[in-house]
Structure formats: C-alpha cells, structure tokens
Amino acid sequence: MSRQTIEYVEPIGARVLVRKDEPKRQTKGGIALPEQAEIPTITGRIVTISTQVANDENVPLRRYDKILFHPKHAIPVDFEPDNQLFVVPVEDIVAVFRRQPSPTDSEDTDTDPDLEPR
C-alpha cells in the first residue's frame, strides 16, 4: 500500500493556516533566552485563508500577512517534520503587521490628534 502525501491544507470556517515564525533565542541586546521561556502570543505568516475569511470584508486578512496570534486554540498541522503550520481561528489573531495602513484606514477622516504618532 503506497502512502499518499498531502499537497494542500484548506482551513474551513473562520480560520487561517499560519506558518509560525522561529522562536527568538536571543534578545536584540544579546541576552540569551532559556528554552522554557515561552511567550503566550506568537507571530507567523498566513499561508492560506478560508473561503469564509476571504469573503468577509470585515476581516482584513490576506495571504502572506504577518500576524500576531494567541496559540491557545491553534491546531498544529502534522504536515512537515518541523511542525510549523497551525490552523488558527480568526478570533485568536490579535494584530496584523503592515508597512502601510490598510485602504480602509486611509478612508477614515475622523482623526484624533492625541492618537497620532509623535
């Protein structure tokens, strides 16, 4: 019996497939972090988004976005030897890193000067 290989993982519902970033072993200042030091939120890149997320204009997620997510409900995908893939519910994504504001942010004309970056 030949073993079939999985070629594609498609998340179902309000979920995305994320490739987790490598954990940092050292701070910018050069301090080595112990192996058991674990931060509850981690970063990664979106590999694939579900059809539901793609069609929901209220969820500003796109393929290849770098995100910050809470791993509590992330489901590991045993697809690669290093096991860096996770199916993550949209509600566990807490931030998206972007170089520029999304187009919906630039349409917002009501700005508060106290919230502007200095």
N, C-alpha and C positions, 0 to 999 in steps of 0.2 A: 504494500500500500504506500503510495507516494504522499508526502506531506505537502499540502498547499501552503503557499505564502500569501500573507495579507498584503495587498498593494495600496489600499486606501481605507482610511477611517473617517466616517462621516458622523459628526455629532448630531443627535436628534434633540428636538425641543430647543429651549433657550440655553444652549451650551456652545462652547467653542473648544477646539483642540489646540493645546498650547505646548510648545517646546520650552521647558523650563531652562532658565539660564543656569550656568555653572555657579555653584555657591562660592562666595568670596571667602578665601582662606586668609586674606590679609587686608588690613585697612589701608586707606590712602597714605597714612602716616607711617606704614611699615609694621604695624603691630600684628603679629600672627594670631589668628583666631583659633580656639580649640575646636576639635572635631564635633563635640557635642553642642557647640554654640549654634542654636537654631533660631532664626527669626520667623515669627508666625506668618508674615506676608512675604511672598517671593515674586520675582519678575520672570517674564518669559515673553516669547513671541507667538502671536496667533498664527497657527498653521492653516487651519480651516475653520470656517464658521458654518453653523447650521443654516438651513433654508429659512427657518423662523427668524433667526437673528438678522440674516441678510435682508429680509423683507420688512423688518421693523425699523422705521425711520427714527424712532425714539432711542434706539440703541446705537451709539456712534462708534461701533467697532468694525474694523476692516481687517482683511487678511494682512499679515506681516506687522500689525500694530504691536508695539512693545507695551506690555501691561504689567500692572502690579495686582496680584490676586492673593486671596486668603486660601491656603491649601486644605482647609478643613473638609470641604466637600469635593475636592478634586479627586478624580478617579484615575489612578495610574493605568496606562495602556502598555501591556506587555508586548510591545511591537518591536523593540530594539533592545540590544543587550544592555545598554546603559540606562534604559528605562527613564528617559527624559520627557516622554509625552504624557500629557494629562488631559482628560476631558473635564472642563471647568464650567460650572453653572455661571451664567451671566451675572447673577446677583452676588457672586463672590469676587467679581472684578471690581477693584476699588479705584483704579486710576488708569488712564491711557497716557503714555508719553508721546508727545508730538513736538516737532520742530516749530510748527506754526499753529495758531488757533484753528479749530475746525471752521468750515464755512458758516455754520450756524452761529458760532460765537461772534463772528465779524458783523452779522446782521443785527446784533443786539446794540441798540442805540442808547439805552438807558445805562450809563456808567456811573459808578460811584467813585469820586476821586480818592476816597480813603482806601479803596481796594486796588488802586493802580499800583504796579510795581515801582519801586524807587531806585 
